């Protein structure tokens, strides 16, 4: 059979849709699969005890022989954070731009995977061939340097994946976005556009990163007689560059604090993405040799993360830095949705310690607003639109925008993670589903905590635990000792002796009933204890603790 463009290319998002983070998408054509990005997500407050959420790559493992490589758009955690976990399951070569690769290599070193992983650094404008795909890296702007959009040439047509982007005509480092290339692709004919939806609800344009530099410079000038602490994202190298420039202009010394910040800045400096003037950077140990007003600290923790440097300073648990009255603290980031409470708590703590907190005009987004998204549509003129990178309401708003731009409603595909979209110039339809719910990482355990364990944790956190211990005679199931009752997180035992005594009587009468009926099966006895005690506690307290009966025999 002769191959024509009527063959469908499959697009399979394994994460990153209907949520922020966990970005990973597979593109499949016959016997070739390429994977774009491999990020993690941070747990929400219902995921008790979970450290990270990583994508489920079952589908890729089942089709390991087809997987040709992993292509990365930029170096943010929600796009590279899960790479080490994925590589332990499936070895694949990695293709990324210079700074992105530097940040990935830091992770591979930590996990001992550097020697076994093939890596290739790609420049903007270069293309690579993987199986029957050709992938071209296109220069874009974002809140981290070296971001790229991808033009994915498949036998079915060209798919343009913008990655996370904004249009910045005056970036701090490097060139502006290569709009000309998007236009050339539009002339060739773009089958589908997969475009960033994060800021699609905002009208107008995203301001240039340089506007933050001007605002910071103004704040630094006004507070030159105070110690300044700036909290921002570790990955925002251009922001850090501007903070260092402001400090240098006033003759201040800069300290970088927080592990991820130190790692990122040293990688960026080594690779030439950040210029630090001589004698500007000092170690945190040298801080005591300088007067307060000569110091600027750049730190992590702008999102209120409990273990980050700024949170430890606010809670007086930081070993080297104590907040003093007169300190000026600048939050140079917006709270990610869901983090507002944690951020405001830290701001309050800092204000109580006498610090001045500034957060207005000290941040611009790294994502495109409506007018920039419209410009990409105008240049690429795609046949299909596939909104990516956003919660459901963002994807829905993006669909409306695409329709405004003249794309037929039926050609805008809102996908869920796990959908398999078959795409050709004749039609687009979801033809299958693959596993794509995230996998929980708790400490060193990957995937050993599932929904059932989480449900138990929630139950315990809301209602506490009630343990009943009884000792039975091995031969005739007579009660020899107990019942003993231990409670955790349910009631304070010393003040509830009456309730405990009544609970013991309930258990004793349940055991007598079992004996009368000659019930010797332990699981049945445990269930009866659980039911009778549960009913008793509900009647008395209107609470439902987790009840654990333990039977010992002698």
N, C-alpha and C positions, 0 to 999 in steps of 0.2 A: 504493500500500500504506500503510495507516494505521500510524503509528509506535506501538509499545507498549514497555513496559519490558523486553520480551523481547529487544530489541536488546542486543548485548553491548558493554560498554566494554572497551577493550584497555589493559592495564597492561604497560609495556615497560621493565624496569630495564636501562639501558645501562651500569651499573657499580654498585659498592657492595655487591654480594652476594658472599658467600664471601670477603670481604676487609674490612679497615677502610679507609675512604677511597674516593675516586673516586665519590662519590654522585651519581647522576643517574637520573631516572625520567621516562619519557614516558607521558602518559595520552591515549588517542586514542578519539574517537567520531566515526564517519563522516568529515566533512571538517574536524574540529578536533583539534589536538594542543596540549596544554600540557606544559611541561617543568618538573619540580620539582628544584631544586638543580643545580649543575654544578661538582663538586669535583675536586680532584686527589688523587693518592696519591704517597707518597714511595717511591723505589725500594728494593727489598730488596737484600741483599748480592750476589745473583747478577746484578743488573743493572749490570754494570761501566760506569762512566762516565756513567750516566744521571742526569739532574738531577731530572726529574719524570715522572710518568705522568699522562696526561690521557685523558678518555673518547673513544671512537670515536663520532662523531656522524654517520656515513655515513647512517644511517636517517633522521635529521632533515633532512639536506641533500637526500636524495632526495624528501622530502615537505615541502620548504620552504614551499610555498604553504599547507599546512595549519597550520603552526606559529604559534600566536597569541601566545605569550609565555613568559617564564621567571619562575617563581615561586620565591623563595628562603626557606628556613625560618630560617636563622640564619647568622652571619658567620664560621664556622670555615673554614679552608683546604680541608678535605675536602668542603665544600659550596659554596664560592665561588671556589676557587683557579683553576679552569680557565675561568672566564667569559671573560676576554680572548681566550683561544685559540679558544673556541667562537664568539665574536662576529665574529672575523675571517673565519670560514667562513659564518656565518649570522646576519644582523642580526635581533634580536628584542627587543621591549621587556622591561624588567626590573621586577618588582614585589617589594618587600621592606620590612621595617620600618626605622625611622629609623637606628639604629646599623648594622644590616646594610648598608643602602644607603651609609652613610658609608664603610664599609670597602671596599665594591665600587668606589665612586668613586675611592678611592686607587689601586686596580688599573687602572681605566680610564684615569686620568691618566697612569700610567706607560707604558701601551701606546698613548697618543694616541687613545683611543676615546671620550673623554668627550662631545665635541660630536656625534658621530654616533649615540649610543645613547639611546633614549628610556627614561626612568626614572620610576617613580611610587612615592612613599613611602606605605605603607599602615599604618593604625593597627590594633591588636588589636581585634577585634569588627567590623571593616569587611569588606565583600565586594567582589569585582571580577568582572565578566563577561568571559570570553574564549571566543569562539566559542559552542559550546553548553554550556560549563562555567561554573559559578559557584564561586568559591573564597573561602572565609571564613577569615580569620586568627584563630587562637585563642591567647590568652596561655598560655605555658608557662614553666617554669624550666629553665635549663641552665647550663653553666659560662661562658656569655657572655650578656650582657643582650640583651633584645629577641628572644628565641627565640620561634618560633610553631609551633603545629601547624596543619594545614590540613584544613578540611572541604571536600571536592571534590564538588560537586553535579553529577552527570551524569544524563542521561536514564535510565540503568540503575539509578541509586540513589546513595546518599551513600557516599563513600569517605573515611575519616578517616586522615590521615597524621600521626603524632605528631611527626615530625622527631626530633631528638635531644632527650630531655627527662628531667627528674626531677621529683619532687613536693617542692617546698620551701615549707613553710608560713611560714618566716621569712626570705625572701630579703634580701640586703644592699641591693639597689636595686629599686624598683618593687614590683609586686603579686605575690601568690602565683598559682600556676597556676589557670586558670578551670575548676575541676572541674564547676561548675554547667552550663557550656555543653556539656561532654562528656555530661552526664546528659540534657540536653535533646535532644541529637542521638540518644542511645540511645532516647529515647521516640519520636522521629520514625521511627527504623528505620535502622540502619547496614548497608549492604551488605557492606563489607569494612573491616577495621582493619589498617593497615600500621604496625607498632609497633617501636620501637627495641629491639634485642636485645643491645646491648653488655654489659650487666651481668646478663643473664638467669640466669647460673649462680650469682649471689650471692643468698643468702637475705636476708630482712628488708627494711629500708628504707635508702636512701642518706641519710647525715647531711646536715643543713642546712649551707650555706656559712658560716653564722655560727659554727659550732663551730670552724672553722679560725681565725677571727678571735680566738677565746678562746685557742686554743693558741699562736698567733703572739704575742699580747699577753704571755703567760706567758714565752715564750722571750726576747722583747725585754727584759722586766723583769730576767730573770736575767743578760742579757748587755749591760746598758746601758753598761758601760765598754769595749766592743769595737766595732770596725767590723763592721757586719752586711751580708752580701750575700745577697739572696734571688733564687733562680732559679725562674721560673714560666713558664707559657704566656703569650705576649704578649696573646692574645685574652681571657684571664681578667680582665676589667676589675674585677669585684667583688673578686677576690683582691688586685689592685693597690690598690684603694681601702682594703682592710683593712690592708695593709702601710703605706700612707701614714698612716692613722689611728694605728697603733701608733707610728710614727716621730714624728708630730706630738705625741702625748701625752708623749713623752720629750724633746721639744725637739730632735730630730735633724733633719738636712737630708737630702733624698732626691735621688738621681741616677738617672735612667732611662737605661739603656745597652742597645744592640742595636737595629738599624734597625727591625725589625718592632715591637719594644716601643715605640720612640719614636713611630712612625707611628700605632699603635693608640691609645696613650694620648692623643696630641694630638687625634685624631679624637673619641675618647670625651669628652674635656674640652670641646672645642668644642660638642658636641651635648648637653652637660649630663648625661652618664652617669657622670661621676666628679667628685667635689668635691675640689679640691686647695687646702688653706688657703694664704693669702698667705705669701710668704717661706719656703715649705717646700721647693719644688723648686729645685734649683740646677743649673747646667750642669756638665758633667764637667770643663771647663777651670777652674772655680772650686774644684775639690776640694782643691787644695793650700793654699787659704786657711783650711781648717778642720782641727782636730785629728781624728785617726782615729776616736775614739770618738763623734764627733758625726755620723758619716756612715752612711747606709743606701743601698746600691745595689740597684736592682731590675733584673734582667738576663734576657736570653734564654739558652737553652742547657741547660734542665733535662732535655733528652733526650739530652745528650751529642753534639749535632750539632757536627761538626768546625769549622765556620766561625762558630759562635755565640759571643757575647761570653764566656760562662763558660769555654768550652773554650780560648779564646785566653788567658784569665787563668791557667788551670791549666797551660797549656804555655808560659807566660812569653812569649807573642807579642803580648799586648795592649799597644797603645802607651801607654795612659794609666793602666792599673791593674795593680799587681803585688800578688800575694797575700803577706801577711806573717803570721808567727806571731801567734796571738791573734785573727785574723779568724774570724768566725763565719759559716758558709755554710749557708743553709737551702734544701733542695730542696723546693719547694712544688708537687710534682706526682709522679705515679706514672710509672715508665718504661712507655712504650707497648710492648706485646709485640714482642720483637725488638731493643729498644734497651737491654736490661739490661746487656750487656757494656760498651757505650760509656759508660753512666752510671757503672758501677762503676769503670771506668778513670779517669774524671775525679775521682771521689771519692777514689781512691787518690792521684792526683797532688796534689790539694788537701791531703790529710792529710800527705803528704810535706813540703809547704811549711809545715807547722805550723798549719794551719787546723783549726778544729773543725767537723765536718760533721754537720748535723742533718737527718733526713728522716722521723722517726716523727711521726705525728699532724699533719702539716703540709699535708695534702691531703684533700679529699673529691671523689668522682667527680661528674661532671655528668650521669651516666646513671642511669636507674631500675633498682632491684633488683626481685626477684620480687614483693614485696607491692605495690609501686607499679604494676607492669605488670598485676597481677591487678585492682587497683582500676580501671584504665582499661577492662579487659574487662568488669568488672561494670557500669560506667556506660554503656558504649557498646553492649553486647550485640550484637556484630557477627554477621552470618550466616557470613562467611568471615574467616579470619585469614591475613595474608601477612606473616610475620616479615621485617624488613629490618634493615640496618645491623649486620652481624656476619659472622664467619667461619662456616663450615658447622656447626661444633659448637654455636655460639650459636643458629643458626637451628633446629637439631635440638632443642636444649633448649627453645627457645621453643615449638616445636610441641607438645612434651609438656605444657608449661604451659597452652597454649591448650586442649588436650584435657581437662586437669584442670578447666579453667573451663567445661567443658560444650560445647565446640565439637566437632562430629563430626570424626573423624580425616580423613575424605575432604574436609572443608572447609578444612583447613589446607594452604596451598600453599607449599612450599619451592621458591623459584625460583632459577635461575642467571642471572647477567647475560646479557642477550641473548634470554631467553625472552619470547615474546609470550603473555600470559595473557588469554584472552577470558572476561569475567565478566558474568553476568546473575543475576537472582534464581533462575533455574532450574538453571544449572550453571556450573562454572568449569573450563576446560581450557587447557593450553598448546597453541596452534595453530600456532606458527611459531617460527623463530629468526632473529635479525638480528645483524649484526656488533657485537661488544661487547668485544673484547679491547682493553686500553689501548693508547694511542699514546705512544711514548717521546719525551721532549724532551731533547736533548743540546746544551747551549749554545744557539745560535740555530736549530739544526736541529730541526724538528718532524716526526716520522714518517719521517725518513730513516734511522734506525737501527731495523732490524727484528730478528726472531729469528735470522736467519742471521748478521748482523753480531755480535749478542750471543754466538752460539755461537763465532764466531771469536775474540772477545775472551776468552771463557772458556778456549778452547783455548790461546791465547797466554799467558794468565795462569798456566795450570797447567804448560805444557810448553815455552814459549819458541819461538824462531824460528830457522830454519836457512836461510840464503840461499846458493845456489850460482850463481856467474856464470861462463858460458863464452862464448868468442868463436869463431865458426865462419866458415869460408871460404864466401862467398856461392855459389860455383859448385859446389864438390864436398863441402861440409859437413865439410871437414877441420878438426880442432881447432887453432886458431891460438894461443889464449892461455887460460890457466886450466887446470883449474877453480879459481876463487878461492872461498873459503868465509868467510862472515861469520855469527857466531852472536850472538843477543841473548836473554838470559834462559834459555838452555839449558845451556851450559857456559862456564867461564872459559877463553877461548882460549889464553892464555899457558901455562896449566898442562895443556893437553890436546893438545899438538902431535902426539903419536902418533895419537890418534884422528882429528885433522884430516887428517893425511897418508893414513891408511887410507881416509877418506871420499873424498879426492881420487882415489885409485886406483879406488874403486868407480865414481865418476862417469866416469872415463876409460874404464874397460872397458865401461860402458853405452854411451858414445858410439861406441866401436869396433864394438860389436854392431849399433848402428843403421846404421853405415856399411856393414858387411858385408851387411846385409839391404836396403840401399838405402832406408832409411826417411828421408824428407826432411821430413815433416810435423812442424812445430815442436810442436804440441800433443801428438802422440804421443811425441816425444823427451822433452818435459817430464814426461809421465806416467811414462815408463820410468825417468827419473832419480829421480822422486819415489818410485816403488815400490821400486827397488833400494836407494836410500839409506835409506828408511824401514825396510826389512827389516834392513839392516846395523846401524842405530842401535838398533833394538829388540833384536836379538841381543846387541849389546855392552852396552847401557845399560838395557834394559827401560823406555825412555821413547819417547814419540811427539811430537817437536816438530813445529811447522808447517814444512813444507819448501817453499821458494819457488825454483824454478829460473828463472834469467834468461838468455836467449840473445841475444847480439848478433852481427851479421854484418858482415863487412868485405869 
